[in-house]
Amino acid sequence: MVENTTAQQIETYLGAADAAFAAWSATPAGVRADVLDVVADALDAASGELVPIAMAETNLPEARLTGELKRTTFQLRLFGQVLRDGTWYDARIDHADAEWPMGAPRPDLRRTHIPLGPILVFSASNFPFAFSVAGGDTASALAGGNPVIVKAHSGHLELSRATGEVVTRALAEAGAPEGLFHVVYGTEAGKTALLDPRVKGSGFTGSIPGGRALFNLATSREEPIPFYGELGSNNPVFVTRQAAALRGESIAAEFVASFTMGAGQFCTKPGTLFIPRGSGMREALASAALPNGAKLLNDRIQAGYLEVLQQLSGHAATEVLVQGSDPLADPPSPTLLVTGVEDLLADPSALQTECFGPTAMVVEYDDEAQLVQAAKTFEGQLTATLQAQDDDDVAELVRIAAGKAGRVLWNQWPTGVSVTYAQQHGGPYPATTAAGSTSVGTAAIARFIRPVSFQNFPQHLLPAELQDANPLSNPRLVDGKPVA
């Protein structure tokens, strides 16, 4: 049994992380990349040990967890590539210019990015590998040159312990500084670490109430710190009349597959589907073959899911469109509810409530102008999706969707977040607490570094990426022009 971390242990870990920062932040980026590769190799090698533990604790199937572990090690290696190519520095060099047209000479200015310091990561429940102990927050923070303290999620404590041991051994074998990485357990341990002045930033994936409470703590400190929280999202999907006429049955089938994927426990699950009245899509959805119920991650999530499902199904403006044989059981069978756009516009807060699990809301509309009206009522989202045809007049809907969501999709589905260079997994509040950041993709490293400019420095005191000789051969912006 994993025990909660004591106050003395937290103090020891924080002191060690603070001491490790100087050495790790000064470690060349290429060497940090090699260390991340060693950690990835160790996690791959431990798959036979880790996946069975994850299966026992999370109710997730072996194939899903094996794939998620591969995603986790891919993330670590991808951040290694980012470190080697040097793009993360975003290095900019302005040579001194006596004729600078501002009216005064321009000094020699050179801008790069440096790490923040020890980072506190709060693990997620629904991705016990990819958003947990060795997940994207940890990978991006380590890549940026920061020590990491992970607060383990209560839903998979044994897996957190085992994963933490693999990572710790791998870091030691790779020659990383002692004290670079720790895992802590218990709610109080997380709060204590978040309020400690040695912690300089935090990443979180979880619920809106929990994330908001931690965000408030992070910003209430004497020295407020950046808190990158991914909290909640409804991920609306808008189907035009033309798309419904041409592809209605396939859109219905694909929607069912997407909202029930992983038992509806993805933060990108499409929670609301707008369909035109009289298009036949209501009938297609009503006759859809729903998958069998699957156990949710843990008892707390099961209880929360049932509470929200009953709240939504009990609303005067909703009715059940289609439902499995035992929607309130453990495991719960999926449910599709239906309402009208006029009812959603009248009570958007209630009818747009996120239901974390295998339930979604279908909203029927009469006129496509109502889609724009409805889109305006949504709070910040991770995603918004259009199922439409190329000649549909949806420019205004796209504009509104982009203003509400971090990722806007065209004729695809939001479940399945690719780890890549252009990914944006974030959005306006309450999707996240920092709309300008992403928790997936290589841009995630930007959360745990900050810019600094050096003015009029001699070459030998500049970071390598800012020296004229460019010993790292990294891409830079020199006097406003890209130079490889």
Secondary structure by P-SEA (a helix, b strand, c coil): ccccccaaaaaaaaaaaaaaaaaaaaccaaaaaaaaaaaaaaaaaaccccaaaaaacccccaaaaaaaaaaaaaaaaaaaaaaaacccccbbbbcccccccccccccbbbbbcccccbbbbbbbcccccccccccaaaaaaaaabbbbbbbcccccaaaaaaaaaaaaaaaaaaccccccccccccaaaaaaaaaccccccccccccaaaaaaaaaaaaaccccccccccccccbbbbbcaaaaaacaaaaaaaaaaaaacccccccccccbbbbbcccaaaaaaaacccccccccccaaaaaaaaaaaaaaaacccccccccccccccccccbbbbbbcaaaaaaccccccccccccbbbbbbbccaaaaaaaaaacccccbbbbbcccccccaaaaaaaaacccccccccccccccccccccccccccccccccccccccccccccbbbbbbcccccccccccccccccccccccccccccc
